[in-house]
Amino acid sequence: MLRLKQHRPPREIRCSADVLKWVGFVVLCLGSFSAAILQQGMMSLDQYTSQTLYEALANDSGLFGLATAASILTLLSALALPIYAKLLWEGWKHTHDQGRYLLRLVVCALVSEIPYDLVNSGKVLDLQHQGPLWALVFAAVMLAVLRQLAAKRSAGWVLLKILVVVAACLWTVLLQSYLGVLTVLLVAVFCLLEKHRTAMVLVGVVLCTLQFPAPFSMFLVYWYDGKPGKTPRMLFYYLYPAQLLLFYCLGRVL
């Protein structure tokens, strides 16, 4: 008798936390490379005004090529946005000590602020713009409040939850944290729509269209397997400010 081969259903693509962390870190490095090496180092953008830069780009093909590469790398760095918003929610959800988790975020944001300012503006302290980690700090505070309100489901409590999200967004605006509002909104979406994965991803894609090509990272979020990775959790707290300092130093050499 002929035996018919059984067709197994295709396996669903799954993505580990380690993949999310390393992909997010690599694309963050692309943004730092663009700002410190290409823009501050090789192009010396701080010496141009808008008008003189336009004229220089029109007359210098080499400078135009550098500007194009810098723009592409900066765009690619936006892929990290949904990834780190998802990682924050997963880390916060599984932590056994919310206070210590928040403290680690605050310390990392403080340590990274001067390197971030050096990379992006060439100043030791730039009060006009703050690093993206502050948005994660406010998002974590938002999650702490939302957890306290999780059991409340009446219309009044739902309105209060919305106000909590709005307040976190406003704090990022006041502090001028880079992409702060979008980061907070994504974390809120991952928290509030966790049990509706398809809806969560669709809403995330819509939000991320404001920062293209970030919507493509929502595929990784959709494929996330929900399991903690094997990479030491403190590693990326060290790597983030370290790569900023490294690229800044290389940019100064150039």
Disulfide bonds with the S-S distance in Angstrom:
none
